[in-house]
Amino acid sequence: MPPIHNRSEYNPVRRKLRREMTKPEIILWSYLKGRGLLGYKFRRQHGIGRYVVDFYCPELRLAVELDGGQHFEPAGQ
């Protein structure tokens, strides 16, 4: 069974998204990084299957999608 998290074929996509974070993502990341939220570790632009979520906490199995306007586009649906 192939891995579901951070599949290597999506590495370039995740790198690009980390380089081009939106202003709200930058602000939220400043609070989440370094176990800044109640001691939980978050990852940014984390791959789950063929999707990339803005932030992911593996301990809580919590995915956060902050600004999802692209989800209303035909390609994002």
N, C-alpha and C positions, 0 to 999 in steps of 0.2 A: 504494500500500500504506500503510495507516495506521500511525502510530508504535506501537512495542511498549512502549517505556519511558515511564513517567510520563504516561499519557494524561490529558488535561485533565478528562475527565468524572469521574475518581477523585480530583481535587484535594481536595474536601471530606473524603473518607474519609481520605486521607493526613494532612491537617491535624489531624483529630480524633485519629488514632492517635499523632501526635507530641505532642499536648497531654496525652494520657492514657497515657503510657508506663508500663509496669509497673516495679516496683522492680528486677528483674534487667536490664531493658532500660536503665534509667537508669544502673546501675552499669557495664554493658558500654559504653554510649555514652561514659561519662567516659574510658574507655581508648582508644576508637576515634577520637573527634573530633580535629580538628586534626592529622591524619596521625600520630596517636599510636602506631599499631601498625606498626612497621618502615617508616614513611614512606608507607604506603598510605592513600589517601583513601577514606573510607567515607561512604555516605549512609544516612540513617535513613528508614524507612517509604518505601521505593522501590517504585514500581509497575513490574511486569513483566506485560504483558498485562492480564488482569483480576484479577491477584493483587497483593498488597502484601506485600513481605518486610520483616522488621524492619531489616536492614542489608544494604547492597550495596556491593561494591568493583568499580567498572567496569574498572579496570586488570587485575584478576585474574579478572573475570567470576565473582565469588564472592558468593553470596547466603547470608545467615545468618538463620535463623528460630529465635529464642531460646526462647520459651515458647509452644508451639503447642497448648495444651489445646483451643482452639477447633476444631482440625482433627479432633477426635474427635466433634464434634457433627454431626448429620445435614446441617445447612446448610454446614458447612465441608468436608464430604467431597465 
